[in-house]
Amino acid sequence: MIRAPHLRLLKSVNRKMFIIAPPLRRLDIILLSFSSIFFLALSLKLSPLTMAEKKPWDHLRDGINDLWKSFGASDDNDLSLFCKNRSDERIPESFLEKFISKLEEAKWTLSEDPDYKTPQELMDKVFQATKKKMMEKLRKQNKKKVAEDEKKEEIVQQEEAIVQQEEAIVPVEVVEEEEEVVLTEEQLKLNLEVKRKSREEWAKLKKIQSQERAEKTRIYQRDLTMANRTLSMNNELIGCDKEAQRQKGK
């Protein structure tokens, strides 16, 4: 379960310890903190785990954790309104809409649940459902990639077979007196057939590569358009909420 951190008390305790400490002790604390951060960053950089590619739901989980941190550090008590005004590319707008809908259905109140256990459980359920969809999408993409790789491997094997056929062609007979290459009719037909197959396979390979480049370009343009549209809509919603709050304050 993704839990919201309780940072206010921790911040207060650390601040009091720093104020009470003598000046020299404060310097030791600062140096120790910097050295700890340095060695921690170095160990993370050298760790092979950091080299692993993150899954799509890992970015969503990071965004949710940051959302709880921001909410815990703010003075806002309206969680639904806070989520509506939240703008984070890692968290889809549909995700927050589902969470807010479930929160309203649960009729959650801060007075009955001051530790936000119900909102955390609801957000975790929405996260698990979203993660399941992402995993299914990733599985289909991997399956498609495996099929494409197998097709490419088949083409490579065909090209290798063509090369082996070319190497297996009977050496031409050379008549030294006339210094001319003499080929039999069978050898000429074999050479022509090998060249024809080679041209056909090369044309197929170029066509596949061209289609792959076109598909990648199309997907990139589509994702870029959707990202710009989402960002624009989020900015408009934030502006509308701020204007509504300003009118309400008047």
C-alpha positions as CSV (number, residue, x, y, z in Angstrom):
1,M,0.0,0.0,0.0
2,I,1.2,3.5,-0.8
3,R,1.1,5.5,2.4
4,A,1.2,9.2,3.0
5,P,4.3,10.3,5.0
6,H,3.8,12.2,8.2
7,L,6.4,14.8,7.7
8,R,5.3,17.7,10.0
9,L,6.4,16.1,13.3
10,L,9.7,14.9,11.8
11,K,10.5,18.3,10.5
12,S,9.6,19.9,13.8
13,V,11.9,17.5,15.8
14,N,14.9,18.0,13.4
15,R,14.5,21.8,13.5
16,K,14.5,21.8,17.4
17,M,17.6,19.5,17.5
18,F,19.5,21.8,15.1
19,I,18.6,24.9,17.1
20,I,19.6,23.5,20.5
21,A,22.9,22.1,19.2
22,P,26.1,24.3,19.8
23,P,27.7,26.1,16.8
24,L,30.5,23.5,16.4
25,R,28.1,20.7,16.8
26,R,25.9,22.3,14.1
27,L,28.9,22.2,11.7
28,D,29.5,18.6,12.5
29,I,25.9,17.8,11.7
30,I,26.0,19.6,8.4
31,L,29.3,17.9,7.4
32,L,28.0,14.5,8.4
33,S,24.7,15.1,6.4
34,F,26.6,16.1,3.3
35,S,29.0,13.1,3.5
36,S,26.1,10.7,4.0
37,I,24.3,12.1,1.0
38,F,27.4,11.9,-1.1
39,F,28.1,8.2,-0.2
40,L,24.5,7.3,-0.6
41,A,24.4,8.9,-4.1
42,L,27.6,7.2,-5.0
43,S,26.3,3.8,-3.9
44,L,23.1,4.3,-5.9
45,K,25.0,5.3,-8.9
46,L,27.2,2.2,-8.8
47,S,24.4,-0.1,-7.9
48,P,23.3,-2.4,-10.8
49,L,19.7,-2.0,-9.7
50,T,19.7,1.7,-10.8
51,M,20.6,0.5,-14.3
52,A,17.4,-1.4,-14.7
53,E,14.7,0.3,-16.8
54,K,11.7,1.6,-14.8
55,K,8.3,0.2,-15.6
56,P,5.5,2.6,-16.5
57,W,3.8,2.0,-13.1
58,D,7.0,2.9,-11.3
59,H,6.7,6.5,-12.5
60,L,3.0,6.5,-11.5
61,R,4.0,5.2,-8.0
62,D,6.6,7.9,-7.7
63,G,4.0,10.5,-8.7
64,I,1.6,9.2,-6.1
65,N,4.2,9.3,-3.3
66,D,5.1,12.9,-4.3
67,L,1.4,13.8,-4.2
68,W,1.0,12.6,-0.6
69,K,4.2,14.4,0.4
70,S,3.0,17.6,-1.1
71,F,-0.4,17.2,0.5
72,G,1.2,16.4,3.9
73,A,3.4,19.5,3.7
74,S,0.5,21.8,2.7
75,D,-2.1,23.4,4.9
76,D,-4.9,22.1,2.6
77,N,-7.5,19.8,4.2
78,D,-9.7,19.3,1.2
79,L,-8.1,16.2,-0.5
80,S,-10.5,16.2,-3.4
81,L,-9.8,19.8,-4.3
82,F,-6.1,19.3,-3.9
83,C,-6.1,16.4,-6.3
84,K,-8.2,18.4,-8.8
85,N,-5.6,21.2,-8.8
86,R,-2.7,18.7,-9.0
87,S,-0.7,18.7,-12.2
88,D,1.8,15.9,-12.6
89,E,2.7,14.3,-16.0
90,R,3.3,11.0,-14.1
91,I,-0.3,10.8,-12.9
92,P,-2.9,10.6,-15.6
93,E,-5.9,12.9,-15.2
94,S,-8.2,9.8,-15.5
95,F,-6.4,8.3,-12.4
96,L,-7.2,11.3,-10.2
97,E,-10.8,11.4,-11.5
98,K,-11.4,7.7,-10.5
99,F,-9.8,8.3,-7.1
100,I,-12.0,11.4,-6.4
101,S,-15.1,9.5,-7.5
102,K,-14.3,6.6,-5.1
103,L,-13.5,9.1,-2.3
104,E,-16.9,10.8,-2.8
105,E,-18.7,7.4,-2.9
106,A,-17.0,6.4,0.4
107,K,-18.3,9.6,2.0
108,W,-15.0,10.0,3.7
109,T,-14.6,12.8,6.3
110,L,-11.4,14.1,7.9
111,S,-12.9,14.1,11.4
112,E,-13.8,10.4,11.3
113,D,-10.5,9.4,9.6
114,P,-7.7,11.9,10.5
115,D,-5.0,9.5,9.4
116,Y,-6.3,9.3,5.9
117,K,-6.4,5.5,6.0
118,T,-9.5,5.3,3.7
119,P,-8.1,7.7,1.0
120,Q,-4.8,5.8,1.0
121,E,-6.6,2.4,0.6
122,L,-8.8,3.8,-2.2
123,M,-5.8,5.3,-4.1
124,D,-4.0,2.0,-3.7
125,K,-6.9,0.1,-5.3
126,V,-7.0,2.6,-8.2
127,F,-3.2,2.2,-8.5
128,Q,-3.4,-1.6,-8.6
129,A,-6.2,-1.5,-11.3
130,T,-4.2,0.9,-13.4
131,K,-1.0,-1.1,-12.9
132,K,-2.8,-4.3,-14.1
133,K,-3.9,-2.5,-17.3
134,M,-0.3,-1.2,-17.9
135,M,1.1,-4.7,-17.4
136,E,-1.4,-6.1,-20.0
137,K,-0.4,-3.3,-22.4
138,L,3.3,-4.0,-21.9
139,R,2.7,-7.7,-22.3
140,K,1.1,-7.1,-25.7
141,Q,3.9,-4.8,-26.8
142,N,6.5,-7.4,-25.8
143,K,4.6,-10.1,-27.6
144,K,4.5,-7.9,-30.7
145,K,8.2,-7.1,-30.4
146,V,9.1,-10.8,-30.1
147,A,7.1,-11.5,-33.3
148,E,8.9,-8.7,-35.1
149,D,12.3,-10.0,-33.9
150,E,11.5,-13.5,-35.1
151,K,10.6,-12.1,-38.5
152,K,13.8,-10.2,-38.7
153,E,15.8,-13.3,-37.6
154,E,14.0,-15.3,-40.4
155,I,15.1,-12.7,-43.0
156,V,18.7,-12.8,-41.7
157,Q,18.7,-16.6,-42.0
158,Q,17.4,-16.3,-45.5
159,E,20.1,-13.9,-46.4
160,E,22.7,-16.2,-44.9
161,A,21.3,-19.1,-47.0
162,I,21.6,-17.0,-50.1
163,V,25.2,-16.2,-49.3
164,Q,25.9,-19.9,-48.7
165,Q,24.3,-20.7,-52.1
166,E,26.5,-18.1,-53.8
167,E,29.6,-19.6,-52.2
168,A,28.5,-23.1,-53.3
169,I,28.4,-22.1,-57.0
170,V,30.6,-24.3,-59.1
171,P,33.8,-22.4,-60.0
172,V,33.9,-21.1,-63.5
173,E,36.0,-22.8,-66.1
174,V,38.7,-20.6,-67.5
175,V,40.1,-21.3,-70.9
176,E,43.7,-20.0,-70.8
177,E,44.1,-19.7,-74.6
178,E,41.2,-17.3,-75.1
179,E,41.3,-15.8,-71.5
180,E,37.5,-15.9,-71.4
181,V,35.2,-17.1,-68.6
182,V,33.1,-20.0,-69.9
183,L,29.9,-20.9,-67.9
184,T,27.5,-23.7,-68.6
185,E,23.8,-23.0,-69.1
186,E,23.0,-24.5,-65.7
187,Q,25.5,-22.2,-64.0
188,L,24.1,-19.1,-65.7
189,K,20.6,-20.0,-64.6
190,L,21.8,-20.6,-61.0
191,N,23.6,-17.2,-60.9
192,L,20.5,-15.4,-62.2
193,E,18.2,-17.2,-59.7
194,V,20.5,-16.3,-56.8
195,K,20.7,-12.6,-57.8
196,R,16.9,-12.5,-58.3
197,K,16.2,-13.9,-54.8
198,S,18.8,-11.6,-53.3
199,R,17.1,-8.6,-54.8
200,E,13.7,-9.7,-53.6
201,E,14.8,-10.4,-50.1
202,W,16.7,-7.0,-49.9
203,A,13.5,-5.2,-51.2
204,K,11.4,-6.9,-48.5
205,L,13.9,-6.0,-45.8
206,K,14.0,-2.3,-46.9
207,K,10.1,-2.3,-47.0
208,I,9.9,-3.6,-43.4
209,Q,12.5,-1.1,-42.1
210,S,10.6,1.7,-43.8
211,Q,7.3,0.6,-42.3
212,E,8.9,0.4,-38.8
213,R,10.3,3.9,-39.1
214,A,6.9,5.3,-40.3
215,E,5.1,3.6,-37.3
216,K,7.6,4.9,-34.8
217,T,7.2,8.4,-36.2
218,R,3.4,8.1,-36.1
219,I,3.4,6.9,-32.4
220,Y,5.8,9.7,-31.4
221,Q,3.7,12.4,-33.0
222,R,0.5,10.9,-31.4
223,D,2.1,10.8,-27.9
224,L,3.4,14.3,-28.3
225,T,0.0,15.7,-29.4
226,M,-1.7,13.9,-26.5
227,A,0.8,15.2,-24.0
228,N,0.5,18.8,-25.2
229,R,-3.3,18.5,-25.1
230,T,-3.3,17.0,-21.6
231,L,-0.9,19.8,-20.4
232,S,-3.1,22.5,-21.9
233,M,-6.3,21.0,-20.3
234,N,-4.6,20.8,-16.9
235,N,-3.5,24.4,-17.2
236,E,-7.0,25.5,-18.1
237,L,-8.5,23.6,-15.2
238,I,-6.0,25.1,-12.8
239,G,-6.8,28.6,-14.1
240,C,-10.5,28.0,-13.8
241,D,-10.2,26.7,-10.2
242,K,-8.0,29.7,-9.2
243,E,-10.5,32.1,-10.8
244,A,-13.4,30.4,-8.9
245,Q,-11.6,30.6,-5.6
246,R,-10.8,34.3,-6.3
247,Q,-14.5,35.0,-7.0
248,K,-15.5,33.0,-3.9
249,G,-13.0,35.1,-1.8
250,K,-14.6,38.3,-3.0
